[in-house]
């Protein structure tokens, strides 16, 4: 459980519900690489919402900082705060080169509703982050696996 951008404790399994999930770990609002990647995600959010796909972003920013960043981006998905860095080491996602902020290593995972990893992307270098087309592909594949009525009528 982590606090969301409004300060409410949330479980990832509840946020996923029965839908595919994008789980993103990011350095913080101050990183220009993160800002550029978030602008891409914001362009994808309308499609994700009508396709029953969820996004969750996690950082060490406080809920207030995450809320302000989220509002400034125009993002409508849940931002989680791990300000106490509870999961940072356990997940092996500590950004080793930034000793000032001790942030998360940028990473994106596409997950099935049971939180099984479908695809992992290393965002340390900007080009390692997924494109919107790669995310669409991942979500199409996951949807085909979990939706019993996915196949077109014969």
C-alpha positions as CSV (number, residue, x, y, z in Angstrom):
1,X,0.0,0.0,0.0
2,X,1.2,3.5,-0.9
3,X,-0.4,6.9,-0.6
4,X,-1.9,8.2,-3.8
5,X,-1.7,11.8,-5.0
6,X,-4.7,12.7,-2.7
7,X,-3.1,11.0,0.3
8,X,-5.3,7.9,0.3
9,X,-3.7,4.5,0.9
10,X,-4.0,2.4,-2.3
11,X,-3.1,-1.2,-3.2
12,X,-1.8,-1.9,-6.7
13,X,-4.1,-4.9,-7.0
14,X,-7.2,-2.7,-6.4
15,X,-6.0,-0.1,-8.9
16,X,-5.5,-2.8,-11.6
17,X,-9.0,-4.3,-11.0
18,X,-9.6,-6.7,-13.9
19,X,-7.8,-4.6,-16.5
20,X,-4.3,-4.4,-18.1
21,X,-2.1,-2.0,-16.2
22,X,0.9,0.3,-17.1
23,X,3.1,0.6,-14.0
24,X,5.6,3.3,-14.3
25,X,8.4,4.2,-11.8
26,X,9.8,7.7,-12.4
27,X,12.5,9.9,-10.9
28,X,10.4,12.9,-10.1
29,X,8.7,15.9,-11.4
30,X,12.0,17.8,-11.8
31,X,13.4,15.4,-14.5
32,X,13.1,16.7,-18.1
33,X,13.2,13.1,-19.4
34,X,10.3,12.2,-17.2
35,X,8.4,15.3,-18.3
36,X,8.8,14.4,-22.0
37,X,7.7,10.8,-21.4
38,X,4.7,11.9,-19.4
39,X,3.5,14.1,-22.2
40,X,3.4,10.9,-24.4
41,X,1.4,9.1,-21.8
42,X,-1.1,11.9,-21.5
43,X,-1.7,11.7,-25.3
44,X,-2.4,8.0,-24.8
45,X,-4.7,8.3,-21.7
46,X,-8.0,8.8,-23.7
47,X,-7.4,5.5,-25.6
48,X,-6.5,3.7,-22.4
49,X,-9.6,4.8,-20.6
50,X,-12.0,3.6,-23.3
51,X,-10.0,0.4,-23.7
52,X,-10.4,-0.5,-20.0
53,X,-6.6,-0.1,-19.4
54,X,-5.2,1.5,-16.3
55,X,-2.1,3.6,-15.7
56,X,-0.2,4.0,-12.3
57,X,2.9,6.1,-11.8
58,X,5.1,5.8,-8.7
59,X,7.8,8.1,-7.4
60,X,9.4,9.2,-4.2
61,X,7.7,12.6,-4.5
62,X,5.3,13.5,-1.7
63,X,1.5,13.2,-2.5
64,X,1.3,17.0,-2.7
65,X,4.2,17.1,-5.3
66,X,2.7,14.2,-7.2
67,X,-0.7,15.9,-7.2
68,X,0.7,19.2,-8.5
69,X,2.7,17.4,-11.2
70,X,-0.3,15.3,-12.2
71,X,-2.6,18.4,-12.5
72,X,0.1,20.3,-14.5
73,X,0.3,17.4,-17.0
74,X,-3.4,17.0,-17.3
75,X,-3.1,13.3,-16.3
76,X,-6.1,11.6,-14.9
77,X,-4.5,8.3,-13.7
78,X,-3.3,7.5,-10.2
79,X,0.1,8.7,-9.0
80,X,1.5,6.9,-5.9
81,X,4.0,8.3,-3.5
82,X,6.8,6.2,-2.0
83,X,8.3,9.1,-0.1
84,X,9.5,6.7,2.6
85,X,11.3,4.7,-0.1
86,X,9.6,1.6,1.3
87,X,9.7,-0.4,-2.0
88,X,12.7,1.2,-3.7
89,X,15.4,-1.2,-2.5
90,X,13.1,-4.3,-2.3
91,X,12.2,-3.9,-6.0
92,X,15.8,-3.2,-7.0
93,X,14.8,0.1,-8.6
94,X,17.0,2.6,-6.9
95,X,18.6,5.1,-9.3
96,X,22.3,4.7,-8.4
97,X,23.7,7.8,-10.0
98,X,21.5,10.4,-8.2
99,X,22.6,10.5,-4.6
100,X,20.8,13.8,-3.9
101,X,17.2,12.7,-4.6
102,X,17.6,8.9,-4.2
103,X,14.8,8.4,-6.8
104,X,13.4,5.4,-8.5
105,X,15.2,4.1,-11.6
106,X,12.9,5.0,-14.5
107,X,11.1,1.8,-15.5
108,X,7.8,0.9,-17.2
109,X,6.0,-2.4,-16.9
110,X,2.9,-3.6,-18.7
111,X,1.0,-6.0,-16.4
112,X,-1.8,-8.4,-16.6
113,X,-4.7,-7.9,-14.2
114,X,-3.1,-10.4,-11.8
115,X,0.0,-8.2,-11.8
116,X,2.1,-10.6,-13.8
117,X,4.6,-8.8,-15.9
118,X,3.9,-8.9,-19.6
119,X,6.8,-6.6,-20.7
120,X,9.5,-4.6,-18.9
121,X,11.1,-1.4,-20.3
122,X,14.3,0.2,-18.9
123,X,13.9,3.9,-19.0
124,X,17.3,4.9,-17.6
125,X,18.3,5.9,-21.1
126,X,15.4,7.7,-22.8
127,X,15.3,5.5,-25.8
128,X,14.8,2.5,-23.6
129,X,11.3,3.7,-22.7
130,X,8.3,2.3,-24.6
131,X,6.7,4.2,-27.4
132,X,3.0,4.6,-27.5
133,X,2.9,2.1,-30.3
134,X,4.7,-0.5,-28.2
135,X,2.3,0.1,-25.3
136,X,-0.7,-0.3,-27.7
137,X,0.8,-3.6,-28.9
138,X,1.4,-4.8,-25.3
139,X,-2.2,-3.9,-24.3
140,X,-3.6,-5.5,-27.4
141,X,-1.7,-8.7,-26.5
142,X,-2.8,-8.6,-22.9
143,X,-6.4,-7.9,-23.8
144,X,-6.4,-10.9,-26.2
145,X,-5.3,-13.1,-23.4
146,X,-7.8,-11.9,-20.7
147,X,-11.0,-11.0,-22.7
148,X,-13.0,-14.1,-23.4
149,X,-14.9,-12.3,-26.3
150,X,-11.7,-11.0,-27.9
151,X,-11.9,-13.0,-31.1
152,X,-13.9,-11.5,-34.0
153,X,-17.0,-13.5,-35.1
154,X,-16.3,-16.0,-37.8
